[in-house]
Amino acid sequence: MIHSILKDKSTKLFLGITAFFIANALIAECIGGKIFSLEGVLGMAPANLSLFGEKGLSFNLTCGVLLWPLEFVITDIVNEYYGPKAVRRISITAVALISYAFLMFYIAMKAAPASFWVGSKTEMGVPSMQTAFEAIFGQGMWIIVGSLVAFLVSQLIDVMVFHKIKKMTGEKMVWLRATGSTVVSQLVDSFVVLVIAFKIGNGWSWSTVLAVCVVNYMYKFTMAIVLTPVISLVENRIEKYLGKEKATQMKLAAMGIENEI
């Protein structure tokens, strides 16, 4: 019985997508502690934007944004073929496993370090490996909470918007439902994480929160547009793998469970 289930192409596809989705989410959380300069990467001068009274704003972004746009692409693919219940399931699973990972990080940080290890990288300019380890893995609690809540809420909103648009357009205009759901959910994601992590957790002013939110969203909006063709490319590959008839049946079934979200 189990062998026959695992031989089913749609099941194998779902397992593969789920594994990739969760791995990306976890990696994004782990590398999110590093802030990089988008202008520096592109060899450009800082933008120095002024928004809501905040001056000198540039595209200094968490490395997590390198992967989060891809998560929403995966969400749209799952939505298209497996429906909102599947998206909700993999989203909750991802949040649970990320929470577990952070618990393990915390335990690892609190474990007594070996004395030889603490100063083992002094010659590389790292006076204390324990301090470095805590700095990398010890994100603030409010940032962790904000990130997880924003991820889950934005995923569920992505599902809702995606199916609302698909209900109006049918199988046509894949780009519209994919891009439309992503730009809405990314806005929610940007705002929620900043409010929880920095407004509530660190006392930022509303003007700072809104200014940083707009800068972050400008990047995410651009990436949503850039990645839109990826949806069509992936769908074409899936239809070749499953067969057009099977893929069509799955899409119809996915729409049929819309009222269960």
FIMAR-794995 format. One record per residue (C-alpha): residue number from 0; residue in three letters; chain; x, y, z negated. Coordinates in nm, 3 decimals, m for minus. Layout:
N
(NUM, "ALA", "A", (X, Y, Z))
...
This chain:
261
(0, "MET", "A", (0.000, 0.000, 0.000))
(1, "ILE", "A", (0.272, 0.248, m0.104))
(2, "HIS", "A", (0.483, 0.146, 0.195))
(3, "SER", "A", (0.195, 0.216, 0.434))
(4, "ILE", "A", (0.129, 0.556, 0.277))
(5, "LEU", "A", (0.492, 0.658, 0.313))
(6, "LYS", "A", (0.488, 0.551, 0.677))
(7, "ASP", "A", (0.206, 0.797, 0.747))
(8, "LYS", "A", (0.350, 1.092, 0.938))
(9, "SER", "A", (0.130, 1.357, 0.776))
(10, "THR", "A", (0.229, 1.231, 0.429))
(11, "LYS", "A", (0.599, 1.229, 0.513))
(12, "LEU", "A", (0.566, 1.579, 0.658))
(13, "PHE", "A", (0.393, 1.707, 0.345))
(14, "LEU", "A", (0.657, 1.554, 0.117))
(15, "GLY", "A", (0.936, 1.708, 0.324))
(16, "ILE", "A", (0.772, 2.053, 0.331))
(17, "THR", "A", (0.703, 2.039, m0.044))
(18, "ALA", "A", (1.063, 1.946, m0.126))
(19, "PHE", "A", (1.195, 2.227, 0.094))
(20, "PHE", "A", (0.946, 2.476, m0.054))
(21, "ILE", "A", (1.038, 2.396, m0.415))
(22, "ALA", "A", (1.412, 2.389, m0.340))
(23, "ASN", "A", (1.391, 2.734, m0.179))
(24, "ALA", "A", (1.191, 2.876, m0.469))
(25, "LEU", "A", (1.439, 2.743, m0.725))
(26, "ILE", "A", (1.741, 2.865, m0.529))
(27, "ALA", "A", (1.581, 3.208, m0.491))
(28, "GLU", "A", (1.534, 3.230, m0.867))
(29, "CYS", "A", (1.892, 3.118, m0.934))
(30, "ILE", "A", (2.054, 3.366, m0.696))
(31, "GLY", "A", (1.812, 3.645, m0.785))
(32, "GLY", "A", (2.048, 3.781, m1.049))
(33, "LYS", "A", (2.279, 3.926, m0.783))
(34, "ILE", "A", (2.189, 4.262, m0.631))
(35, "PHE", "A", (2.325, 4.332, m0.283))
(36, "SER", "A", (2.330, 4.637, m0.060))
(37, "LEU", "A", (2.138, 4.581, 0.262))
(38, "GLU", "A", (2.301, 4.888, 0.415))
(39, "GLY", "A", (2.642, 4.752, 0.317))
(40, "VAL", "A", (2.566, 4.419, 0.484))
(41, "LEU", "A", (2.459, 4.599, 0.802))
(42, "GLY", "A", (2.753, 4.841, 0.789))
(43, "MET", "A", (2.528, 5.143, 0.743))
(44, "ALA", "A", (2.534, 5.441, 0.509))
(45, "PRO", "A", (2.298, 5.428, 0.206))
(46, "ALA", "A", (1.943, 5.536, 0.295))
(47, "ASN", "A", (1.917, 5.785, 0.005))
(48, "LEU", "A", (1.536, 5.795, 0.018))
(49, "SER", "A", (1.321, 6.015, m0.204))
(50, "LEU", "A", (0.988, 5.870, m0.318))
(51, "PHE", "A", (0.748, 5.967, m0.598))
(52, "GLY", "A", (1.004, 6.210, m0.736))
(53, "GLU", "A", (1.280, 5.946, m0.744))
(54, "LYS", "A", (1.589, 6.041, m0.544))
(55, "GLY", "A", (1.885, 5.853, m0.401))
(56, "LEU", "A", (1.693, 5.530, m0.339))
(57, "SER", "A", (1.868, 5.272, m0.122))
(58, "PHE", "A", (1.800, 4.914, m0.018))
(59, "ASN", "A", (1.968, 4.749, m0.315))
(60, "LEU", "A", (1.787, 4.417, m0.322))
(61, "THR", "A", (1.799, 4.097, m0.522))
(62, "CYS", "A", (1.946, 3.806, m0.328))
(63, "GLY", "A", (1.619, 3.625, m0.395))
(64, "VAL", "A", (1.457, 3.824, m0.112))
(65, "LEU", "A", (1.676, 3.633, 0.134))
(66, "LEU", "A", (1.457, 3.327, 0.069))
(67, "TRP", "A", (1.117, 3.453, m0.053))
(68, "PRO", "A", (0.993, 3.557, 0.296))
(69, "LEU", "A", (1.062, 3.201, 0.410))
(70, "GLU", "A", (0.845, 3.073, 0.123))
(71, "PHE", "A", (0.547, 3.260, 0.263))
(72, "VAL", "A", (0.612, 3.114, 0.608))
(73, "ILE", "A", (0.605, 2.766, 0.454))
(74, "THR", "A", (0.286, 2.860, 0.268))
(75, "ASP", "A", (0.117, 2.951, 0.597))
(76, "ILE", "A", (0.223, 2.623, 0.755))
(77, "VAL", "A", (0.085, 2.421, 0.462))
(78, "ASN", "A", (m0.229, 2.633, 0.471))
(79, "GLU", "A", (m0.275, 2.563, 0.840))
(80, "TYR", "A", (m0.246, 2.185, 0.821))
(81, "TYR", "A", (m0.327, 2.086, 0.462))
(82, "GLY", "A", (m0.551, 2.364, 0.333))
(83, "PRO", "A", (m0.564, 2.585, 0.022))
(84, "LYS", "A", (m0.574, 2.300, m0.230))
(85, "ALA", "A", (m0.236, 2.180, m0.104))
(86, "VAL", "A", (m0.088, 2.531, m0.126))
(87, "ARG", "A", (m0.218, 2.569, m0.479))
(88, "ARG", "A", (m0.073, 2.229, m0.573))
(89, "ILE", "A", (0.277, 2.296, m0.440))
(90, "SER", "A", (0.277, 2.649, m0.587))
(91, "ILE", "A", (0.188, 2.527, m0.935))
(92, "THR", "A", (0.441, 2.245, m0.903))
(93, "ALA", "A", (0.711, 2.496, m0.804))
(94, "VAL", "A", (0.631, 2.720, m1.102))
(95, "ALA", "A", (0.637, 2.422, m1.339))
(96, "LEU", "A", (0.974, 2.301, m1.209))
(97, "ILE", "A", (1.126, 2.650, m1.211))
(98, "SER", "A", (1.009, 2.690, m1.572))
(99, "TYR", "A", (1.171, 2.357, m1.653))
(100, "ALA", "A", (1.493, 2.472, m1.484))
(101, "PHE", "A", (1.502, 2.791, m1.691))
(102, "LEU", "A", (1.450, 2.585, m2.007))
(103, "MET", "A", (1.750, 2.374, m1.912))
(104, "PHE", "A", (1.952, 2.688, m1.838))
(105, "TYR", "A", (1.867, 2.817, m2.186))
(106, "ILE", "A", (1.972, 2.490, m2.351))
(107, "ALA", "A", (2.295, 2.491, m2.151))
(108, "MET", "A", (2.371, 2.849, m2.258))
(109, "LYS", "A", (2.316, 2.766, m2.624))
(110, "ALA", "A", (2.529, 2.449, m2.615))
(111, "ALA", "A", (2.861, 2.501, m2.797))
(112, "PRO", "A", (3.131, 2.557, m2.532))
(113, "ALA", "A", (3.458, 2.363, m2.530))
(114, "SER", "A", (3.734, 2.594, m2.649))
(115, "PHE", "A", (3.965, 2.520, m2.352))
(116, "TRP", "A", (3.685, 2.599, m2.105))
(117, "VAL", "A", (3.608, 2.948, m2.242))
(118, "GLY", "A", (3.944, 3.089, m2.129))
(119, "SER", "A", (4.002, 2.855, m1.835))
(120, "LYS", "A", (3.953, 3.127, m1.570))
(121, "THR", "A", (4.141, 3.410, m1.739))
(122, "GLU", "A", (4.394, 3.423, m1.455))
(123, "MET", "A", (4.103, 3.488, m1.217))
(124, "GLY", "A", (3.986, 3.788, m1.417))
(125, "VAL", "A", (3.717, 3.606, m1.618))
(126, "PRO", "A", (3.811, 3.645, m1.987))
(127, "SER", "A", (3.523, 3.430, m2.113))
(128, "MET", "A", (3.351, 3.159, m1.910))
(129, "GLN", "A", (3.077, 3.140, m2.175))
(130, "THR", "A", (2.995, 3.510, m2.131))
(131, "ALA", "A", (3.005, 3.474, m1.752))
(132, "PHE", "A", (2.778, 3.168, m1.765))
(133, "GLU", "A", (2.525, 3.351, m1.981))
(134, "ALA", "A", (2.539, 3.657, m1.756))
(135, "ILE", "A", (2.461, 3.449, m1.447))
(136, "PHE", "A", (2.192, 3.217, m1.585))
(137, "GLY", "A", (2.055, 3.429, m1.869))
(138, "GLN", "A", (1.804, 3.646, m1.687))
(139, "GLY", "A", (1.583, 3.857, m1.913))
(140, "MET", "A", (1.265, 3.688, m2.031))
(141, "TRP", "A", (1.045, 3.960, m1.881))
(142, "ILE", "A", (1.213, 3.915, m1.543))
(143, "ILE", "A", (1.151, 3.540, m1.556))
(144, "VAL", "A", (0.786, 3.585, m1.656))
(145, "GLY", "A", (0.731, 3.860, m1.399))
(146, "SER", "A", (0.888, 3.657, m1.122))
(147, "LEU", "A", (0.684, 3.343, m1.193))
(148, "VAL", "A", (0.353, 3.528, m1.235))
(149, "ALA", "A", (0.413, 3.735, m0.921))
(150, "PHE", "A", (0.503, 3.421, m0.724))
(151, "LEU", "A", (0.191, 3.231, m0.827))
(152, "VAL", "A", (m0.051, 3.523, m0.784))
(153, "SER", "A", (0.091, 3.622, m0.444))
(154, "GLN", "A", (0.076, 3.262, m0.322))
(155, "LEU", "A", (m0.293, 3.234, m0.407))
(156, "ILE", "A", (m0.367, 3.569, m0.243))
(157, "ASP", "A", (m0.177, 3.457, 0.067))
(158, "VAL", "A", (m0.404, 3.152, 0.084))
(159, "MET", "A", (m0.720, 3.357, 0.052))
(160, "VAL", "A", (m0.625, 3.619, 0.312))
(161, "PHE", "A", (m0.498, 3.353, 0.554))
(162, "HIS", "A", (m0.826, 3.163, 0.550))
(163, "LYS", "A", (m1.040, 3.477, 0.568))
(164, "ILE", "A", (m0.859, 3.580, 0.885))
(165, "LYS", "A", (m0.868, 3.227, 1.028))
(166, "LYS", "A", (m1.242, 3.209, 0.964))
(167, "MET", "A", (m1.286, 3.521, 1.178))
(168, "THR", "A", (m1.040, 3.432, 1.456))
(169, "GLY", "A", (m1.057, 3.051, 1.471))
(170, "GLU", "A", (m0.753, 2.884, 1.625))
(171, "LYS", "A", (m0.656, 3.200, 1.813))
(172, "MET", "A", (m0.416, 3.471, 1.695))
(173, "VAL", "A", (m0.192, 3.260, 1.475))
(174, "TRP", "A", (0.039, 3.559, 1.442))
(175, "LEU", "A", (m0.239, 3.772, 1.291))
(176, "ARG", "A", (m0.333, 3.539, 1.006))
(177, "ALA", "A", (0.032, 3.451, 0.936))
(178, "THR", "A", (0.156, 3.809, 0.936))
(179, "GLY", "A", (m0.159, 3.956, 0.780))
(180, "SER", "A", (m0.159, 3.718, 0.483))
(181, "THR", "A", (0.215, 3.764, 0.428))
(182, "VAL", "A", (0.219, 4.145, 0.431))
(183, "VAL", "A", (m0.067, 4.156, 0.179))
(184, "SER", "A", (0.076, 3.889, m0.052))
(185, "GLN", "A", (0.428, 4.038, m0.037))
(186, "LEU", "A", (0.291, 4.375, m0.149))
(187, "VAL", "A", (0.123, 4.210, m0.446))
(188, "ASP", "A", (0.441, 4.014, m0.524))
(189, "SER", "A", (0.657, 4.329, m0.519))
(190, "PHE", "A", (0.421, 4.525, m0.743))
(191, "VAL", "A", (0.343, 4.253, m0.999))
(192, "VAL", "A", (0.703, 4.154, m1.064))
(193, "LEU", "A", (0.812, 4.515, m1.114))
(194, "VAL", "A", (0.522, 4.597, m1.346))
(195, "ILE", "A", (0.579, 4.293, m1.568))
(196, "ALA", "A", (0.959, 4.282, m1.563))
(197, "PHE", "A", (1.042, 4.652, m1.567))
(198, "LYS", "A", (0.735, 4.858, m1.662))
(199, "ILE", "A", (0.623, 4.634, m1.948))
(200, "GLY", "A", (0.958, 4.470, m2.021))
(201, "ASN", "A", (1.196, 4.765, m1.984))
(202, "GLY", "A", (0.981, 5.077, m2.008))
(203, "TRP", "A", (1.028, 5.207, m1.654))
(204, "SER", "A", (0.813, 5.504, m1.555))
(205, "TRP", "A", (0.532, 5.449, m1.306))
(206, "SER", "A", (0.710, 5.673, m1.054))
(207, "THR", "A", (1.021, 5.451, m1.069))
(208, "VAL", "A", (0.814, 5.133, m1.039))
(209, "LEU", "A", (0.623, 5.267, m0.737))
(210, "ALA", "A", (0.938, 5.400, m0.567))
(211, "VAL", "A", (1.130, 5.075, m0.605))
(212, "CYS", "A", (0.818, 4.879, m0.502))
(213, "VAL", "A", (0.791, 5.075, m0.176))
(214, "VAL", "A", (1.161, 5.025, m0.095))
(215, "ASN", "A", (1.137, 4.651, m0.161))
(216, "TYR", "A", (0.816, 4.623, 0.038))
(217, "MET", "A", (0.967, 4.801, 0.338))
(218, "TYR", "A", (1.220, 4.519, 0.360))
(219, "LYS", "A", (0.962, 4.245, 0.299))
(220, "PHE", "A", (0.720, 4.393, 0.555))
(221, "THR", "A", (0.995, 4.403, 0.816))
(222, "MET", "A", (1.093, 4.043, 0.743))
(223, "ALA", "A", (0.728, 3.932, 0.770))
(224, "ILE", "A", (0.717, 4.075, 1.122))
(225, "VAL", "A", (1.055, 3.931, 1.219))
(226, "LEU", "A", (0.965, 3.582, 1.096))
(227, "THR", "A", (0.622, 3.571, 1.266))
(228, "PRO", "A", (0.752, 3.383, 1.574))
(229, "VAL", "A", (0.887, 3.113, 1.340))
(230, "ILE", "A", (0.528, 3.010, 1.263))
(231, "SER", "A", (0.458, 2.929, 1.628))
(232, "LEU", "A", (0.789, 2.747, 1.669))
(233, "VAL", "A", (0.727, 2.531, 1.362))
(234, "GLU", "A", (0.369, 2.457, 1.467))
(235, "ASN", "A", (0.489, 2.341, 1.807))
(236, "ARG", "A", (0.738, 2.106, 1.642))
(237, "ILE", "A", (0.472, 1.972, 1.406))
(238, "GLU", "A", (0.229, 1.904, 1.691))
(239, "LYS", "A", (0.499, 1.712, 1.877))
(240, "TYR", "A", (0.572, 1.510, 1.564))
(241, "LEU", "A", (0.211, 1.437, 1.468))
(242, "GLY", "A", (0.052, 1.437, 1.810))
(243, "LYS", "A", (m0.191, 1.706, 1.922))
(244, "GLU", "A", (m0.504, 1.508, 1.828))
(245, "LYS", "A", (m0.382, 1.437, 1.473))
(246, "ALA", "A", (m0.265, 1.797, 1.427))
(247, "THR", "A", (m0.604, 1.930, 1.539))
(248, "GLN", "A", (m0.786, 1.697, 1.298))
(249, "MET", "A", (m0.568, 1.817, 1.011))
(250, "LYS", "A", (m0.634, 2.182, 1.094))
(251, "LEU", "A", (m1.009, 2.123, 1.096))
(252, "ALA", "A", (m0.991, 1.936, 0.765))
(253, "ALA", "A", (m0.786, 2.220, 0.617))
(254, "MET", "A", (m1.056, 2.470, 0.706))
(255, "GLY", "A", (m1.321, 2.239, 0.565))
(256, "ILE", "A", (m1.187, 2.270, 0.208))
(257, "GLU", "A", (m1.177, 2.648, 0.208))
(258, "ASN", "A", (m1.463, 2.673, m0.042))
(259, "GLU", "A", (m1.265, 2.474, m0.302))
(260, "ILE", "A", (m1.008, 2.742, m0.368))
